[in-house]
């Protein structure tokens, strides 16, 4: 994927200017170093076989109409990961 060119403006009050003066870089990451075509089927298989414990990482399941309450709970530190359920 080709690199995107552009510019960003950061308020100096947030310390971004200091970070940039120290030659820090901001880079985006899509799936880290994963190779989706190879890794996602492997992860799905591990989950289905019970070797990847994802359900234990979910703090709560919420309906879409409760999304505002879910964000409030996240801000307040009451939950770590919420999953939206549809239907």
Secondary structure, DSSP 8 states (H G I E B T S, - for coil): -----------GGGTHHHHHHTT------SSTT--HHHHHHHHHHHHHTTSS--GGG--EEEEGGGHHHHHHHHHTTS-S-EEEE--
